[in-house]
Amino acid sequence: MSEIRSVSGLTDSLSVSPEKRQAQWNKAVLIFFFLLPGFVLLVTFLVIPIGQAAYYSLYNWNGLGPLDDFIGFDNYVRAIGQNVFRGAIWHSLIIMVMSLLVQLPLAMTLALILVRGELRFQKFFRTLFFLPYVFSEIIAAYIWLYVYNPRGGLLNEFLSIFNPNIAGTAWLADLDTVLVAIFFVLTWKFFGFHMLLYMAGLQNISQEVEDSARVSGANEWQVLRYITLPMMGGTISLSVFLSILGSFQQFIVVWILTEGGPAYRSELIVTYLYKFGIQRMQLGFGSSLAIILFLMTLVFSIGYQRTVLRQTLAE
């Protein structure tokens, strides 16, 4: 009986009408033409530049003239062997860790207050907290150049009310404070974006689930710990993913504020790449730095998506 059914199914598949085959072909052609512009853009602006950077990284090249000084992987060995580059990686890791420990919890706290708290003028505060993210990074950096100015800057003027000795402090020129000062600017600039993500996640959680837990005797901390946060697992995972990638790709704010100084104390991977690869016309070396950064972010992205994001979506 099963053999008869299989033969019947094969016969039906072979007896597809020409009109149906033509409709399927037209649908496939339509899908192809819709995907073609995106594929061309992907290849033109992503795949080809990455391939060119990998090729240039094998040469000692200043961006001018022919590629005739092949040095293999010497650019990579040079980069890894430099203390400044290792320091730039370390600083990027510090920014990343501080973002996970400070920026994201702050964004979550504000999101909980604005969504779950009975706060007056909620729309005003949502706009106020999200407003820094609307500013471009250039505008944000120049605003904080004024705030951190040692002569009449807003921060020193405010702190001098409580401690007159604080006047004249150069926050961006102090080896001990420059990285923290930059992180504060990055937090001010980007926490509104993560707050908005968390607010969207909170609004998708049914109040009935949380109310049922409260009726069962759970306090507010238990509701948050065992109900709210687990149900926001996907949103939190996405926020962490974007925060980590952003920490390794910071450039504009840091460059305008310090250009990686003083004494390379605020040097990040991208500022190091621009300074040593572009400004000094060492395009081969700069290309190797770009490939290192690309591989770091690629390995992290694939690993994170295959572990954390896939597990979160499966739940």
C-alpha positions in Angstrom: 0.0 0.0 0.0 2.9 2.3 0.9 4.5 1.6 -2.5 1.3 2.6 -4.3 1.2 5.9 -2.4 4.8 6.7 -3.2 4.3 6.0 -6.8 1.2 8.1 -6.8 3.0 11.0 -5.2 5.8 10.7 -7.7 3.3 10.7 -10.5 1.6 13.9 -9.1 4.9 15.7 -8.8 5.8 14.8 -12.4 2.4 15.9 -13.6 2.7 19.5 -12.5 1.0 21.7 -15.0 3.2 24.0 -17.1 1.3 27.0 -15.8 2.2 26.1 -12.2 5.9 25.6 -13.1 5.9 28.9 -14.9 4.4 30.6 -11.8 7.1 29.0 -9.6 9.8 30.1 -11.9 8.4 33.7 -12.0 8.3 33.7 -8.2 12.0 32.6 -8.0 13.0 35.2 -10.5 11.2 37.9 -8.6 12.8 36.8 -5.3 16.2 36.9 -7.0 15.8 40.4 -8.3 14.6 41.6 -4.9 17.7 40.1 -3.3 20.1 41.2 -6.0 20.6 44.9 -4.9 21.3 43.9 -1.3 23.7 41.2 -2.4 25.6 43.6 -4.7 25.8 46.2 -1.9 27.1 43.5 0.5 29.8 42.3 -1.8 30.8 45.8 -2.9 31.0 47.5 0.5 31.8 44.5 2.8 33.3 41.4 1.1 35.6 43.2 -1.4 37.0 45.7 1.1 37.7 42.9 3.6 39.5 40.9 0.9 41.5 44.0 -0.1 42.5 44.8 3.5 43.6 41.2 4.0 45.7 41.4 0.8 47.2 44.8 1.7 48.1 43.6 5.1 50.7 41.3 3.6 52.7 44.2 2.2 54.8 47.0 3.5 52.8 49.7 1.7 52.2 53.4 2.3 49.1 53.6 0.1 51.0 55.0 -2.9 52.7 53.2 -5.7 52.7 49.5 -6.5 52.5 46.6 -4.0 56.0 45.2 -4.4 57.3 44.9 -0.9 55.8 41.6 0.3 56.4 40.9 4.0 53.9 38.1 4.8 52.6 38.2 8.3 55.2 40.7 9.6 52.6 43.4 10.1 50.6 41.1 12.4 53.7 40.2 14.4 54.6 43.8 14.7 51.2 44.8 15.9 50.9 42.0 18.5 54.4 42.8 19.7 53.7 46.5 20.4 52.9 47.5 24.0 50.7 50.3 22.7 48.5 48.0 20.7 48.2 45.6 23.5 47.3 48.5 25.7 44.7 49.6 23.2 43.1 46.1 23.4 43.2 46.3 27.2 41.5 49.7 27.3 38.8 48.5 24.9 38.2 45.5 27.3 38.0 47.9 30.3 35.4 50.0 28.4 33.5 46.8 27.6 33.5 45.5 31.2 32.5 48.9 32.6 29.6 49.1 30.1 28.3 45.7 31.2 28.6 46.5 34.9 27.5 50.2 34.9 25.9 51.3 31.7 23.5 48.4 31.1 22.3 48.2 34.8 21.7 51.9 34.8 19.7 51.6 31.6 17.7 48.7 33.1 17.0 50.6 36.3 15.7 53.7 34.5 13.6 51.5 32.2 12.0 49.8 35.2 11.3 53.2 36.8 9.8 54.6 33.7 7.7 51.6 32.8 6.8 50.0 36.2 7.1 53.0 38.5 4.2 55.4 39.0 6.3 58.4 38.0 4.8 61.7 37.0 5.8 63.3 33.7 7.0 59.9 32.3 7.0 61.1 28.7 9.2 64.0 29.7 11.7 61.8 31.4 11.8 59.3 28.6 12.6 62.1 26.2 15.2 63.6 28.5 17.0 60.3 29.0 16.9 59.4 25.3 17.9 62.8 24.1 21.7 62.2 24.3 21.5 59.3 21.9 19.9 61.5 19.3 22.9 63.8 19.3 25.7 62.8 16.9 28.9 61.5 18.4 30.7 64.6 17.2 28.2 66.9 19.0 28.3 64.8 22.2 32.2 64.9 22.2 32.3 68.7 21.8 29.7 69.2 24.5 31.9 67.2 26.9 35.0 69.0 25.9 33.3 72.1 27.4 32.2 70.2 30.4 35.7 68.8 31.1 37.5 72.1 30.3 39.9 72.7 33.2 39.3 76.5 32.9 35.7 77.3 33.5 34.4 73.9 32.5 31.0 73.0 33.8 32.2 70.0 35.9 35.0 72.0 37.6 32.7 74.9 38.3 30.1 72.6 39.9 32.6 70.6 42.0 34.5 73.7 43.1 31.3 74.7 45.1 32.0 71.7 47.4 35.8 71.6 47.1 37.6 74.8 45.9 40.8 72.8 45.3 39.2 70.9 42.4 39.3 74.0 40.2 41.6 73.6 37.3 41.6 69.8 37.2 42.3 68.5 33.7 40.2 65.4 33.7 41.2 64.4 30.1 44.9 65.0 30.7 45.2 63.0 33.9 46.5 59.5 33.4 44.3 58.2 36.3 41.1 59.8 35.2 41.1 60.0 31.5 39.6 56.5 30.8 36.9 57.0 33.4 36.1 60.4 32.0 35.7 58.9 28.5 33.6 56.1 29.8 31.3 58.6 31.5 30.8 60.3 28.1 30.1 57.0 26.3 27.6 56.1 29.0 25.8 59.4 28.8 25.7 59.1 25.0 24.5 55.5 24.6 22.6 54.4 27.8 19.4 55.9 26.3 19.5 53.4 23.4 19.7 50.4 25.8 17.0 52.0 28.1 14.7 52.1 25.1 15.4 48.4 24.3 14.6 47.5 27.9 11.5 49.6 27.9 10.2 47.7 24.8 11.0 44.4 26.5 9.2 45.3 29.7 6.1 46.4 27.8 5.9 43.0 26.1 5.7 41.3 29.5 2.1 40.6 30.7 1.3 42.4 34.0 -0.9 39.4 34.9 2.1 37.2 35.2 3.8 39.5 37.6 0.6 40.2 39.5 0.1 36.4 39.9 3.5 36.1 41.5 2.8 38.9 43.9 -0.5 37.3 44.9 1.4 34.1 45.5 3.5 35.9 48.1 6.6 37.1 46.1 8.1 40.4 47.0 9.1 43.0 44.3 12.8 41.7 44.3 11.6 38.1 43.7 9.3 39.2 40.9 12.1 41.1 39.3 14.6 38.3 39.8 12.5 35.2 38.9 9.8 36.7 36.5 10.7 40.0 34.9 14.4 39.5 34.1 14.1 35.9 32.8 11.3 36.9 30.5 13.5 39.7 29.2 16.3 37.3 28.4 16.2 37.9 24.6 16.3 41.7 25.0 19.1 41.6 27.6 21.2 39.3 25.4 20.8 41.6 22.4 21.7 44.6 24.5 24.8 42.9 25.8 25.8 41.9 22.3 25.5 45.4 20.9 27.3 46.9 23.9 30.3 44.6 23.5 30.6 45.2 19.8 30.2 49.0 20.4 33.0 49.0 22.9 35.5 47.6 20.4 34.4 50.0 17.7 34.5 53.3 19.5 36.4 56.0 17.7 34.8 59.5 17.2 34.2 60.4 20.8 37.6 59.2 22.0 39.4 60.8 19.1 37.8 64.2 19.6 38.3 64.2 23.4 41.9 62.9 23.7 43.2 61.4 20.4 44.2 58.4 22.4 46.3 60.4 24.9 47.8 61.3 27.2 50.7 58.9 26.8 48.4 56.4 25.0 46.4 56.0 28.2 43.0 56.3 26.4 44.2 54.6 23.2 41.5 52.2 21.8 41.8 49.7 18.9 40.2 52.0 16.3 42.1 55.1 17.4 45.4 53.1 17.2 44.4 51.9 13.8 43.7 55.4 12.5 46.8 56.9 14.1 49.4 54.4 13.0 47.7 53.1 9.9 46.2 56.2 8.3 47.8 59.3 9.7 51.3 57.9 9.3 50.6 56.5 5.9 51.3 52.9 6.8 48.4 51.4 4.9 49.7 47.8 5.0 50.2 47.9 8.8 46.8 49.6 9.2 45.1 46.9 7.1 46.6 44.2 9.4 45.1 46.1 12.4 41.7 46.2 10.7 41.8 42.5 9.9 42.7 41.8 13.6 39.7 43.8 14.7 37.5 42.2 12.2 38.5 38.7 13.3 38.1 39.6 17.0 34.5 40.8 16.4 33.7 38.0 13.9 34.8 35.3 16.3 32.9 36.9 19.2 29.7 37.5 17.0 29.6 33.9 15.8 30.3 32.4 19.2 27.8 34.7 21.0 25.1 34.0 18.4 25.6 30.2 18.5 25.6 30.0 22.3 23.8 32.9 24.1 21.4 34.2 21.4 20.5 30.7 20.1 19.8 29.4 23.7 17.8 32.5 24.5 15.6 32.2 21.4 15.1 28.5 22.0 13.7 29.3 25.5 
